[in-house]
Amino acid sequence: MTKLTDQVYTTLRRQIMGGDLAPDEQVKEERIAKLLDVSRTPVRAAMNRLTRDGLLYREPSRGFFVSTWNTDDIKEVFDLRIQIESKAAGLAALRATPEQINNLLDLSIKMDELVRTKPEGYLKKIQEKNRKFHSTLMEASRSKRLAEIAKNLVEIPITIGFYIYSEEDMKRSMNHHRELVHAIKIGSENYASEVMTVHLRAALCTFIISRNKNESMHLRKSTLPVD
């Protein structure tokens, strides 16, 4: 993926997850290209990737549209994730190997470094390491059933990611990762479970706040007098 495609992808994903682009709203290549001052090639590539992610869908001869995931859908997914992943975190505190704990620590350190330095494409890199962190934690739980259920939930396209996170949100999430590693390292089942619950609740709240803010902005715009 080129730098421009990555930038367009990040911008569009933020707009979709933040509610700037409404469900079933058409997303036109030409308009996005003009808005971001890029050619249509990286826009098309980014939109194809978002389609593979499930955040856009394509209709023949009509173009791309925003998939119809709403706030209630995301709340439901996160309620399920909290139940599954919090249980898994508790089990990981009891069952993780020293190697798995070191891997979790290494991933948390690398994510901290990406947040601090913000290299090119850092959001994508954090996303990838975050996915690895959660999958490693699931492996450490040694529960095949929990791991399979969690995999299905995480792969649902409405998984939020870090694309709508503020700097404060990002640092808070990184702190949760470090605290999770600490809870697992000292073998505290309840501590690890509760940290994971807080971590996922915070992610959900970040989404809801972002979406409500954008909905309020849309409402104010719609009530402005027309000249």
C-alpha positions as CSV (number, residue, x, y, z in Angstrom):
1,M,0.0,0.0,0.0
2,T,1.4,3.4,-0.9
3,K,1.7,6.3,1.5
4,L,-1.2,8.2,-0.2
5,T,-3.4,5.1,-0.1
6,D,-2.7,4.6,3.6
7,Q,-3.5,8.3,4.3
8,V,-6.8,8.1,2.4
9,Y,-7.7,4.8,4.1
10,T,-7.1,6.3,7.6
11,T,-9.1,9.4,6.8
12,L,-12.1,7.5,5.4
13,R,-12.0,4.9,8.2
14,R,-12.1,7.7,10.8
15,Q,-15.0,9.3,9.0
16,I,-17.0,6.1,8.9
17,M,-16.3,5.0,12.5
18,G,-16.8,8.6,13.8
19,G,-20.2,8.9,12.1
20,D,-19.2,11.6,9.6
21,L,-20.3,9.3,6.8
22,A,-23.7,7.8,7.6
23,P,-24.8,4.2,6.9
24,D,-25.8,3.7,3.3
25,E,-24.3,7.0,2.3
26,Q,-22.6,7.0,-1.1
27,V,-18.9,7.6,-1.1
28,K,-17.7,9.1,-4.4
29,E,-14.2,8.6,-5.6
30,E,-14.1,12.0,-7.4
31,R,-15.3,13.9,-4.4
32,I,-12.9,12.3,-1.9
33,A,-10.0,12.8,-4.4
34,K,-10.8,16.5,-4.7
35,L,-11.4,16.9,-0.9
36,L,-8.0,15.3,-0.1
37,D,-6.2,16.8,-3.1
38,V,-5.0,13.4,-4.4
39,S,-5.6,11.4,-7.6
40,R,-8.4,8.9,-7.8
41,T,-6.0,5.9,-7.8
42,P,-5.1,5.9,-4.1
43,V,-8.8,6.7,-3.3
44,R,-10.0,3.7,-5.2
45,A,-7.3,1.5,-3.6
46,A,-8.3,2.7,-0.1
47,M,-12.0,2.2,-0.8
48,N,-11.4,-1.3,-2.1
49,R,-9.5,-2.1,1.2
50,L,-12.4,-0.6,3.2
51,T,-14.7,-2.9,1.2
52,R,-12.6,-5.9,2.2
53,D,-12.8,-4.7,5.8
54,G,-16.6,-4.7,5.5
55,L,-16.9,-0.9,6.2
56,L,-18.0,-0.1,2.6
57,Y,-20.0,-2.2,0.1
58,R,-20.1,-1.8,-3.6
59,E,-23.1,-1.8,-5.9
60,P,-22.6,-2.5,-9.7
61,S,-22.8,0.6,-11.8
62,R,-23.5,2.7,-8.7
63,G,-20.3,2.8,-6.7
64,F,-19.4,2.6,-3.0
65,F,-21.6,3.0,0.0
66,V,-21.1,2.9,3.8
67,S,-22.1,-0.4,5.4
68,T,-25.0,-0.2,7.8
69,W,-23.4,-0.7,11.2
70,N,-24.8,1.5,14.0
71,T,-24.1,2.3,17.6
72,D,-26.3,-0.5,18.9
73,D,-24.4,-3.0,16.7
74,I,-21.1,-1.9,18.2
75,K,-22.4,-2.0,21.8
76,E,-23.6,-5.5,21.3
77,V,-20.2,-6.6,19.9
78,F,-18.3,-5.0,22.7
79,D,-20.6,-6.4,25.4
80,L,-19.8,-9.9,24.0
81,R,-16.0,-9.1,23.8
82,I,-16.0,-7.9,27.4
83,Q,-17.5,-11.2,28.6
84,I,-15.1,-13.3,26.5
85,E,-11.9,-11.4,26.6
86,S,-12.1,-10.5,30.3
87,K,-12.5,-14.2,31.1
88,A,-9.6,-15.0,28.9
89,A,-7.4,-12.3,30.6
90,G,-8.1,-13.9,33.9
91,L,-7.2,-17.3,32.7
92,A,-4.0,-15.9,31.1
93,A,-3.0,-14.7,34.5
94,L,-3.2,-18.3,35.7
95,R,-1.8,-20.1,32.6
96,A,0.5,-17.8,30.7
97,T,4.1,-19.0,30.0
98,P,7.1,-16.7,30.7
99,E,7.6,-16.5,26.9
100,Q,4.0,-15.3,26.4
101,I,4.3,-12.7,29.1
102,N,7.6,-11.5,27.6
103,N,5.8,-11.3,24.2
104,L,3.0,-9.3,25.7
105,L,5.5,-6.9,27.4
106,D,7.5,-6.5,24.1
107,L,4.3,-5.7,22.2
108,S,3.2,-3.1,24.8
109,I,6.6,-1.4,24.7
110,K,6.6,-1.3,20.9
111,M,3.1,0.2,20.9
112,D,4.2,2.8,23.4
113,E,7.2,3.7,21.2
114,L,4.9,4.1,18.1
115,V,2.5,6.4,20.0
116,R,5.5,8.5,21.2
117,T,7.4,8.8,17.9
118,K,4.5,8.6,15.4
119,P,6.4,7.3,12.4
120,E,4.8,7.2,8.9
121,G,1.8,4.8,9.0
122,Y,2.0,4.4,12.8
123,L,-1.7,4.0,13.2
124,K,-1.7,0.9,11.0
125,K,1.4,-0.4,12.8
126,I,-0.3,0.1,16.2
127,Q,-3.4,-1.6,14.9
128,E,-1.4,-4.7,13.8
129,K,0.5,-4.9,17.1
130,N,-2.7,-4.4,19.1
131,R,-4.3,-7.3,17.2
132,K,-1.2,-9.4,18.0
133,F,-1.3,-8.4,21.7
134,H,-4.9,-9.6,22.0
135,S,-4.3,-12.8,20.1
136,T,-1.3,-13.6,22.2
137,L,-3.4,-13.0,25.4
138,M,-6.0,-15.4,24.0
139,E,-3.4,-18.0,23.3
140,A,-2.1,-17.6,26.9
141,S,-5.6,-18.3,28.2
142,R,-5.3,-21.9,26.7
143,S,-9.0,-22.0,26.0
144,K,-9.7,-23.0,22.5
145,R,-13.4,-22.2,22.8
146,L,-12.8,-18.7,24.1
147,A,-10.2,-18.1,21.4
148,E,-12.5,-19.2,18.6
149,I,-15.4,-17.0,19.8
150,A,-13.0,-14.0,20.3
151,K,-11.5,-14.4,16.9
152,N,-15.0,-14.2,15.3
153,L,-15.8,-11.0,17.3
154,V,-12.5,-9.3,16.6
155,E,-12.8,-10.0,12.9
156,I,-16.2,-8.3,12.7
157,P,-15.6,-5.2,10.5
158,I,-17.0,-2.7,13.0
159,T,-14.0,-3.3,15.4
160,I,-13.1,0.3,16.2
161,G,-9.3,0.3,16.2
162,F,-7.3,3.5,16.8
163,Y,-8.4,5.6,13.9
164,I,-10.7,7.8,16.0
165,Y,-8.6,8.0,19.1
166,S,-7.3,11.3,20.4
167,E,-3.8,11.5,21.9
168,E,-5.3,11.1,25.4
169,D,-7.4,8.1,24.3
170,M,-4.3,6.5,22.8
171,K,-2.2,7.0,26.0
172,R,-5.0,5.6,28.1
173,S,-5.2,2.5,26.0
174,M,-1.4,2.0,26.2
175,N,-1.6,2.3,30.0
176,H,-4.2,-0.5,30.0
177,H,-1.9,-2.8,28.0
178,R,0.9,-2.2,30.5
179,E,-1.4,-2.8,33.4
180,L,-2.7,-6.0,31.8
181,V,0.8,-7.4,31.4
182,H,1.5,-6.5,35.1
183,A,-1.7,-8.3,36.3
184,I,-0.8,-11.4,34.2
185,K,2.8,-11.4,35.3
186,I,1.8,-11.4,39.0
187,G,-0.8,-14.1,38.4
188,S,-3.9,-12.1,39.6
189,E,-6.9,-13.5,37.8
190,N,-9.4,-10.9,39.1
191,Y,-7.0,-8.0,38.4
192,A,-6.4,-9.1,34.8
193,S,-10.1,-9.6,34.2
194,E,-11.1,-6.2,35.5
195,V,-8.4,-4.4,33.6
196,M,-9.6,-6.0,30.4
197,T,-13.1,-5.0,31.2
198,V,-12.1,-1.4,31.7
199,H,-9.9,-1.4,28.6
200,L,-12.8,-2.5,26.3
201,R,-15.3,-0.3,28.1
202,A,-13.0,2.7,27.4
203,A,-12.8,1.7,23.7
204,L,-16.6,1.6,23.5
205,C,-16.9,5.0,25.2
206,T,-14.4,6.5,22.8
207,F,-16.5,5.4,19.9
208,I,-19.8,6.6,21.4
209,I,-18.4,10.1,22.4
210,S,-17.0,10.5,18.9
211,R,-20.2,9.4,17.2
212,N,-22.4,11.7,19.5
213,K,-20.1,14.6,18.8
214,N,-20.5,14.2,15.0
215,E,-24.2,13.6,15.3
216,S,-24.5,16.9,17.2
217,M,-22.5,18.7,14.6
218,H,-24.8,17.3,11.8
219,L,-27.8,18.4,13.8
220,R,-26.5,22.0,14.2
221,K,-25.7,22.2,10.5
222,S,-29.2,21.0,9.6
223,T,-30.9,23.7,11.8
224,L,-28.9,26.6,10.3
225,P,-31.0,29.1,8.3
226,V,-30.6,28.9,4.6
227,D,-29.6,32.1,2.8
